[in-house]
Amino acid sequence: MPTSRRENRVLETYARALLEAAKAEGRVFTDLDALGALSQASPEILAVVKTMVERDQLDLLPQVAEAYRAMTEDDEDVVGVTVTTAVELDDELRAQIVAMCEEQLGSRVSLIERVDPSIIGGIVLEARGQRRDISVKTQLRAARKTLGEAQLTLGGEASNG
């Protein structure tokens, strides 16, 4: 939180500039999501982005992100596993997931944690281009599909004659 009026004015100035620019481009909520992600970025990411801006190469950012992703997948020392849950993981469950993934993948694992309340419960794991989805949302979708395909017999007993 701002500690002074001056700091508060600076924050409001930046926020207002972002909001007005986003409104003009019709991207208010998209930019809000991007700003949230950027606010979580590590110093090394911000340093690279700053350099790209200074060199007028920001248009290369999607390709840099893809190259980085490909390099991390080729790195045999550590496998990045994205784990999506409906609520934040506690330390015990995090350790269990890491141990299970390391055993199955035969490599050290670095978890990339995401929280998505829309999956309701369960877990979605993604690693090395593969996805294992055992979320409640997916199970409900499968049940709905099965029920939709099933022929329901309505009425009383079938006659044999």
TIZA-978519 format. One record per residue (C-alpha): residue in three letters; x, y, z; residue number from 1. Coordinates in steps of 0.05 Angstrom, whole numbers. Example, Ala and Ser with C-alpha at 12.3 -4.5 7.8 and 13.67 -1.06 7.14 Angstrom:
residues 2
+---------+--------+--------+--------+-----+
! residuo !   east !  north !     up ! num !
+---------+--------+--------+--------+-----+
!     ala !    246 !    -90 !    156 !   1 !
!     ser !    273 !    -21 !    143 !   2 !
+---------+--------+--------+--------+-----+
***
This chain:
residues 161
+---------+--------+--------+--------+-----+
! residuo !   east !  north !     up ! num !
+---------+--------+--------+--------+-----+
!     met !      0 !      0 !      0 !   1 !
!     pro !     22 !     72 !    -13 !   2 !
!     thr !     57 !    103 !     47 !   3 !
!     ser !     49 !    176 !     27 !   4 !
!     arg !      4 !    222 !    -13 !   5 !
!     arg !     59 !    231 !    -64 !   6 !
!     glu !     68 !    156 !    -73 !   7 !
!     asn !     -8 !    149 !    -79 !   8 !
!     arg !     -9 !    203 !   -134 !   9 !
!     val !     46 !    168 !   -172 !  10 !
!     leu !      9 !    101 !   -169 !  11 !
!     glu !    -56 !    134 !   -191 !  12 !
!     thr !    -20 !    168 !   -249 !  13 !
!     tyr !      9 !    103 !   -275 !  14 !
!     ala !    -57 !     66 !   -265 !  15 !
!     arg !    -97 !    121 !   -300 !  16 !
!     ala !    -49 !    122 !   -359 !  17 !
!     leu !    -56 !     46 !   -366 !  18 !
!     leu !   -131 !     49 !   -360 !  19 !
!     glu !   -140 !    105 !   -412 !  20 !
!     ala !    -94 !     70 !   -462 !  21 !
!     ala !   -129 !      3 !   -451 !  22 !
!     lys !   -198 !     36 !   -460 !  23 !
!     ala !   -175 !     68 !   -526 !  24 !
!     glu !   -154 !     -1 !   -552 !  25 !
!     gly !   -213 !    -39 !   -522 !  26 !
!     arg !   -169 !    -83 !   -479 !  27 !
!     val !   -184 !    -62 !   -407 !  28 !
!     phe !   -193 !   -131 !   -378 !  29 !
!     thr !   -141 !   -165 !   -422 !  30 !
!     asp !    -90 !   -112 !   -400 !  31 !
!     leu !   -112 !   -121 !   -328 !  32 !
!     asp !    -95 !   -196 !   -333 !  33 !
!     ala !    -29 !   -181 !   -367 !  34 !
!     leu !    -10 !   -129 !   -315 !  35 !
!     gly !    -26 !   -179 !   -260 !  36 !
!     ala !     19 !   -230 !   -293 !  37 !
!     leu !     74 !   -179 !   -303 !  38 !
!     ser !     70 !   -157 !   -231 !  39 !
!     gln !     88 !   -229 !   -212 !  40 !
!     ala !    147 !   -232 !   -260 !  41 !
!     ser !    216 !   -246 !   -234 !  42 !
!     pro !    272 !   -194 !   -239 !  43 !
!     glu !    306 !   -233 !   -295 !  44 !
!     ile !    242 !   -232 !   -337 !  45 !
!     leu !    233 !   -157 !   -325 !  46 !
!     ala !    307 !   -144 !   -344 !  47 !
!     val !    300 !   -182 !   -410 !  48 !
!     val !    234 !   -146 !   -426 !  49 !
!     lys !    266 !    -79 !   -409 !  50 !
!     thr !    324 !    -94 !   -456 !  51 !
!     met !    276 !   -115 !   -511 !  52 !
!     val !    238 !    -49 !   -503 !  53 !
!     glu !    302 !     -9 !   -505 !  54 !
!     arg !    322 !    -44 !   -570 !  55 !
!     asp !    253 !    -38 !   -600 !  56 !
!     gln !    247 !   -114 !   -603 !  57 !
!     leu !    185 !   -124 !   -560 !  58 !
!     asp !    149 !   -154 !   -620 !  59 !
!     leu !    196 !   -215 !   -611 !  60 !
!     leu !    169 !   -231 !   -542 !  61 !
!     pro !    121 !   -286 !   -564 !  62 !
!     gln !    178 !   -321 !   -602 !  63 !
!     val !    225 !   -313 !   -543 !  64 !
!     ala !    172 !   -344 !   -497 !  65 !
!     glu !    163 !   -403 !   -545 !  66 !
!     ala !    239 !   -413 !   -551 !  67 !
!     tyr !    245 !   -411 !   -476 !  68 !
!     arg !    189 !   -462 !   -468 !  69 !
!     ala !    223 !   -508 !   -519 !  70 !
!     met !    290 !   -502 !   -484 !  71 !
!     thr !    259 !   -519 !   -417 !  72 !
!     glu !    227 !   -581 !   -447 !  73 !
!     asp !    294 !   -603 !   -475 !  74 !
!     asp !    329 !   -592 !   -409 !  75 !
!     glu !    339 !   -661 !   -380 !  76 !
!     asp !    358 !   -638 !   -310 !  77 !
!     val !    290 !   -612 !   -290 !  78 !
!     val !    220 !   -622 !   -318 !  79 !
!     gly !    170 !   -566 !   -310 !  80 !
!     val !    103 !   -594 !   -288 !  81 !
!     thr !     43 !   -547 !   -289 !  82 !
!     val !     -7 !   -567 !   -235 !  83 !
!     thr !    -75 !   -535 !   -235 !  84 !
!     thr !   -120 !   -542 !   -174 !  85 !
!     ala !   -184 !   -508 !   -150 !  86 !
!     val !   -149 !   -482 !    -88 !  87 !
!     glu !    -77 !   -468 !    -69 !  88 !
!     leu !    -34 !   -529 !    -52 !  89 !
!     asp !     -9 !   -538 !     19 !  90 !
!     asp !     63 !   -559 !     31 !  91 !
!     glu !     45 !   -633 !     44 !  92 !
!     leu !      4 !   -641 !    -20 !  93 !
!     arg !     57 !   -603 !    -60 !  94 !
!     ala !    111 !   -651 !    -35 !  95 !
!     gln !     68 !   -711 !    -53 !  96 !
!     ile !     56 !   -685 !   -124 !  97 !
!     val !    130 !   -671 !   -134 !  98 !
!     ala !    149 !   -741 !   -109 !  99 !
!     met !     97 !   -775 !   -154 ! 100 !
!     cys !    118 !   -735 !   -215 ! 101 !
!     glu !    192 !   -746 !   -203 ! 102 !
!     glu !    180 !   -821 !   -198 ! 103 !
!     gln !    137 !   -823 !   -261 ! 104 !
!     leu !    181 !   -777 !   -302 ! 105 !
!     gly !    248 !   -802 !   -277 ! 106 !
!     ser !    274 !   -732 !   -268 ! 107 !
!     arg !    274 !   -674 !   -219 ! 108 !
!     val !    210 !   -634 !   -223 ! 109 !
!     ser !    195 !   -560 !   -216 ! 110 !
!     leu !    122 !   -546 !   -203 ! 111 !
!     ile !     87 !   -488 !   -237 ! 112 !
!     glu !     25 !   -478 !   -195 ! 113 !
!     arg !    -40 !   -450 !   -221 ! 114 !
!     val !   -106 !   -440 !   -184 ! 115 !
!     asp !   -170 !   -446 !   -226 ! 116 !
!     pro !   -233 !   -450 !   -183 ! 117 !
!     ser !   -273 !   -470 !   -245 ! 118 !
!     ile !   -244 !   -541 !   -243 ! 119 !
!     ile !   -284 !   -549 !   -178 ! 120 !
!     gly !   -236 !   -601 !   -149 ! 121 !
!     gly !   -185 !   -653 !   -170 ! 122 !
!     ile !   -122 !   -637 !   -208 ! 123 !
!     val !    -95 !   -623 !   -278 ! 124 !
!     leu !    -22 !   -640 !   -292 ! 125 !
!     glu !     16 !   -619 !   -354 ! 126 !
!     ala !     87 !   -639 !   -371 ! 127 !
!     arg !    128 !   -652 !   -434 ! 128 !
!     gly !     68 !   -636 !   -478 ! 129 !
!     gln !     22 !   -685 !   -444 ! 130 !
!     arg !    -38 !   -670 !   -401 ! 131 !
!     arg !    -71 !   -712 !   -346 ! 132 !
!     asp !   -138 !   -683 !   -326 ! 133 !
!     ile !   -173 !   -714 !   -267 ! 134 !
!     ser !   -213 !   -652 !   -248 ! 135 !
!     val !   -284 !   -653 !   -224 ! 136 !
!     lys !   -303 !   -607 !   -282 ! 137 !
!     thr !   -278 !   -658 !   -333 ! 138 !
!     gln !   -311 !   -715 !   -297 ! 139 !
!     leu !   -377 !   -677 !   -296 ! 140 !
!     arg !   -370 !   -662 !   -370 ! 141 !
!     ala !   -358 !   -736 !   -385 ! 142 !
!     ala !   -419 !   -756 !   -343 ! 143 !
!     arg !   -462 !   -704 !   -379 ! 144 !
!     lys !   -440 !   -732 !   -446 ! 145 !
!     thr !   -454 !   -804 !   -425 ! 146 !
!     leu !   -523 !   -785 !   -399 ! 147 !
!     gly !   -538 !   -747 !   -463 ! 148 !
!     glu !   -520 !   -808 !   -505 ! 149 !
!     ala !   -558 !   -858 !   -462 ! 150 !
!     gln !   -627 !   -877 !   -483 ! 151 !
!     leu !   -674 !   -870 !   -425 ! 152 !
!     thr !   -734 !   -915 !   -421 ! 153 !
!     leu !   -793 !   -878 !   -392 ! 154 !
!     gly !   -855 !   -910 !   -366 ! 155 !
!     gly !   -873 !   -976 !   -335 ! 156 !
!     glu !   -849 !  -1047 !   -346 ! 157 !
!     ala !   -836 !  -1073 !   -416 ! 158 !
!     ser !   -887 !  -1124 !   -439 ! 159 !
!     asn !   -864 !  -1192 !   -462 ! 160 !
!     gly !   -923 !  -1209 !   -504 ! 161 !
+---------+--------+--------+--------+-----+
***
